[in-house]
Amino acid sequence: MSEQVEPQRAAELLENGAQAVDVREQYEWDAGHIGGARHIELPQLASAAGELDQSRPIVFYCRSGERSSMATEAFRGAGYEAYNLQGGLTAWAAEGLPIEPESGTVADHSPLP
């Protein structure tokens, strides 16, 4: 099972140097995201793994925490200190934590049929 972190704990990790990685689709990122996060869509994540600093923790997130839990499990299996934002960006915003841009929103995820 992947390591879940509540939004407040994720914010603490990020304040202490953890990397935030948003695995959502482009339109979701454009609507709103955590400041300072990197955007690497889930299908590209494996090929972009070398761009991430293995010496620093990583907090993965998506809209609800489902897609990012897959990323978290894969990276933990590869030896990274990886965490999944429990409840995703929806929970982050519900806790009143900031998203960018200032007028940003959490976009609905509509998977392709």
C-alpha positions as CSV (number, residue, x, y, z in Angstrom):
1,M,0.0,0.0,0.0
2,S,1.3,3.5,-0.8
3,E,2.2,6.0,1.8
4,Q,-0.7,8.4,2.2
5,V,-0.2,11.9,3.6
6,E,-3.0,14.3,4.7
7,P,-2.9,17.8,3.0
8,Q,-1.4,19.5,6.0
9,R,1.4,16.9,6.3
10,A,2.1,17.2,2.5
11,A,2.4,21.0,2.9
12,E,4.9,20.5,5.7
13,L,6.9,18.1,3.6
14,L,6.9,20.6,0.7
15,E,8.0,23.4,3.1
16,N,10.9,21.2,4.2
17,G,12.2,20.6,0.6
18,A,10.1,17.8,-0.8
19,Q,9.2,17.8,-4.5
20,A,5.6,18.0,-5.6
21,V,4.7,16.2,-8.8
22,D,1.3,16.7,-10.4
23,V,0.4,13.6,-12.6
24,R,-2.8,15.0,-14.0
25,E,-3.6,16.0,-17.6
26,Q,-2.6,19.4,-19.1
27,Y,-6.0,20.9,-18.9
28,E,-6.2,20.0,-15.2
29,W,-2.8,21.5,-14.5
30,D,-3.8,24.7,-16.3
31,A,-7.0,25.1,-14.2
32,G,-5.0,25.0,-10.9
33,H,-2.1,23.3,-9.2
34,I,0.2,23.5,-6.1
35,G,2.8,26.2,-6.4
36,G,6.2,25.0,-7.2
37,A,5.0,21.6,-8.4
38,R,6.3,19.9,-11.4
39,H,3.8,18.7,-14.0
40,I,4.6,15.3,-15.4
41,E,1.5,13.5,-16.8
42,L,1.1,9.9,-15.5
43,P,1.9,8.3,-18.9
44,Q,5.2,10.2,-19.1
45,L,6.3,9.7,-15.5
46,A,8.4,6.6,-16.0
47,S,10.5,8.2,-18.8
48,A,10.9,11.4,-16.7
49,A,11.9,9.7,-13.5
50,G,15.6,10.7,-14.1
51,E,14.5,14.4,-13.8
52,L,13.5,13.9,-10.2
53,D,15.9,14.1,-7.3
54,Q,16.1,10.7,-5.6
55,S,17.7,12.3,-2.5
56,R,14.5,14.4,-1.7
57,P,11.0,13.1,-0.8
58,I,8.4,13.4,-3.5
59,V,4.7,14.1,-2.9
60,F,2.6,12.9,-5.9
61,Y,-0.9,14.2,-6.4
62,C,-3.8,14.2,-8.9
63,R,-7.4,15.3,-8.4
64,S,-8.5,12.7,-5.9
65,G,-5.4,10.6,-5.1
66,E,-6.2,7.6,-7.3
67,R,-3.8,8.2,-10.2
68,S,-1.1,9.5,-7.9
69,S,-1.3,6.5,-5.7
70,M,-0.1,4.4,-8.7
71,A,2.9,6.7,-9.2
72,T,3.7,6.6,-5.4
73,E,3.7,2.8,-5.3
74,A,5.9,2.6,-8.4
75,F,8.4,5.2,-7.1
76,R,8.5,3.6,-3.6
77,G,9.2,0.3,-5.3
78,A,12.1,1.9,-7.1
79,G,13.7,3.2,-3.9
80,Y,12.3,6.8,-3.7
81,E,10.8,8.3,-0.6
82,A,7.4,8.9,-2.2
83,Y,4.1,10.0,-0.7
84,N,0.6,10.2,-2.1
85,L,-1.5,13.3,-1.3
86,Q,-4.6,11.7,0.3
87,G,-7.7,13.0,-1.4
88,G,-5.6,14.8,-4.0
89,L,-5.8,18.4,-5.0
90,T,-9.5,18.4,-4.1
91,A,-8.6,17.7,-0.4
92,W,-5.7,20.2,-0.6
93,A,-8.1,23.0,-1.7
94,A,-10.8,22.0,0.8
95,E,-8.2,22.5,3.6
96,G,-7.7,26.0,2.3
97,L,-4.2,25.4,1.1
98,P,-3.1,27.6,-1.8
99,I,-3.3,26.7,-5.5
100,E,-2.0,28.6,-8.5
101,P,-3.0,30.7,-10.2
102,E,-4.7,32.6,-7.5
103,S,-8.1,32.2,-9.3
104,G,-7.3,28.5,-9.9
105,T,-9.7,25.7,-9.6
106,V,-9.6,21.9,-9.3
107,A,-10.7,20.7,-12.7
108,D,-13.0,17.7,-13.1
109,H,-11.2,14.7,-14.5
110,S,-13.0,13.3,-17.5
111,P,-11.2,10.2,-18.7
112,L,-11.4,9.5,-22.4
113,P,-14.0,6.9,-23.3
